[in-house]
Amino acid sequence: MAEEKGTKKKRRKRSRRTKRRRISLRKAMFVLPNLFTLSNIFCGFYSIHLSSHSSEPVFLYQAALAIIFGMFFDMADGRVARLTKTQSDFGVQLDSLADVITFGCAPALLLYRWSLHELEIGGMVIAFMFLAAGTIRLARFNVMAADAPSGSTKDFLGLPIPLAAGAVVAIVLANYPFTTPIIGGIKGVCFITNSLSLLMISNVRYRAFKSVRPNPRSIIIAVVVILFFAALSAKLQPATALVYLFGIYIADGVIEEIIFFRKRSEERQAIRAQKENTELATPSTETNPVME
């Protein structure tokens, strides 16, 4: 009997140890995607440091590259969270704060130090509008994600801020080492910056690639895009090829919005009417004041 009691105690201790290991491993899995998000924040902070340190071409080039690295970390954290099934509200909020720093503050300061500083206060206002539009875009995305937690939406409403920042970075890298004048001059930079700001807060839909599954069609599209980028890079600079890729994606969203404008406006009106009907159907919880 004593031996049986001893074996039972040993089994209980082993089960407790295994449970502790499983719990600690689960906590470590939750930390993993947040580490990628923090790396994204570091890239944005390093880009801001380089842009504020000096306006020499080398420093601005490195600041643009830091934002590119931040884009890779931004793409990785969401995929790691989905693979490890560690999505959380904390991760969503942390990712939005990281995007404000890396894809809002860093590109805005990079634009100002690169070109918009020639307009002094006017250039500062245009750069700030880029940051403000990106912040509003992220706040709206968080509200929409809270209303639809399943994440079944196939499109982005408004230009995502990482893609807007990527377009800015591609343009800066394509003009390096800044020895030749910018195409369109300072007016062209202002037009591009204002257009990106308006597209971020607009109702233009852009295709999201989060729900894309590996199938023959998606593989063929990916191969075509890679070959197209390789062909452009062979004839032009890789940064110039990036400008074309970002430009095609941005223009595709605008063209689709123009073509399907009537259909999408009808869908929006139907959604608004449905919300109004549900609000009217739900009884109000407010109590009427008692007349004394």
Residue pairs with C-beta under 8 A, 6 or more apart in sequence:
29 84
29 86
30 86
30 88
32 80
32 84
32 86
33 77
33 78
33 80
33 81
33 84
33 86
33 91
34 77
34 90
34 91
34 94
36 73
36 76
36 77
36 80
37 73
37 74
37 77
37 91
37 94
37 95
37 98
38 98
39 70
39 73
40 70
40 73
40 74
40 77
40 95
40 98
40 99
40 102
41 97
41 98
41 101
41 102
43 66
43 67
43 69
43 70
43 73
43 102
44 66
44 67
44 70
44 98
44 101
44 102
44 103
44 105
44 106
45 101
46 63
46 66
47 63
47 64
47 66
47 67
47 70
47 102
47 106
47 109
47 110
48 63
48 101
48 105
48 106
48 109
50 59
50 60
50 62
50 63
50 66
51 59
51 60
51 63
51 106
51 109
51 110
51 113
52 109
52 113
53 59
55 113
55 114
55 117
57 176
57 177
57 178
60 110
60 113
60 114
60 172
60 176
60 178
61 172
61 173
61 176
61 177
63 106
63 110
64 110
64 169
64 172
64 173
64 176
65 173
66 106
67 102
67 103
67 106
67 107
67 110
67 165
67 166
67 169
68 166
68 169
70 102
70 103
70 106
71 103
71 162
71 165
71 166
74 95
74 98
74 99
74 102
74 103
74 162
77 91
77 95
78 95
78 210
80 86
81 87
81 88
81 91
92 142
92 145
93 142
96 138
96 139
96 141
96 142
99 134
99 138
99 161
99 162
100 131
100 134
100 135
100 138
102 165
103 134
103 161
103 162
103 164
103 165
104 130
104 131
104 134
104 135
104 138
104 161
104 165
105 131
106 165
107 130
107 164
107 165
107 168
107 169
108 127
108 128
108 130
108 131
109 127
110 168
110 169
110 172
111 126
111 127
111 130
111 168
111 172
111 189
111 193
112 123
112 124
112 127
114 172
114 178
115 123
115 182
115 186
115 189
116 123
116 124
116 126
116 127
116 186
116 189
116 190
116 193
117 123
118 186
119 126
119 186
119 190
123 190
126 190
126 193
126 194
127 193
129 193
129 194
129 197
130 164
130 168
130 193
130 196
130 197
132 197
133 196
133 197
133 198
133 200
133 201
134 161
134 164
134 165
134 197
134 200
136 200
136 201
137 158
137 159
137 160
137 161
137 200
137 201
138 161
140 157
140 158
140 201
141 156
141 157
144 153
144 157
145 151
151 210
151 211
153 208
154 207
154 208
154 211
155 205
155 206
155 207
155 208
156 205
156 206
156 207
156 208
157 203
157 204
157 205
158 199
158 200
158 201
158 202
158 203
158 204
158 206
159 196
159 199
159 200
159 202
159 204
159 206
159 250
159 253
160 200
160 206
161 200
163 206
163 246
163 249
163 250
164 196
164 197
164 199
164 200
166 242
166 246
167 192
167 196
167 243
167 246
167 247
167 250
168 193
168 196
170 239
170 242
170 243
170 245
170 246
171 189
171 192
171 243
173 239
173 242
174 237
174 239
174 240
174 242
174 243
175 182
176 239
182 188
182 189
184 191
196 250
199 250
199 253
199 254
203 257
203 264
203 268
204 253
204 254
204 257
205 253
205 256
205 257
205 264
206 249
206 253
207 252
207 253
212 218
225 245
228 245
229 241
229 245
232 240
232 241
232 244
232 245
233 241
257 264
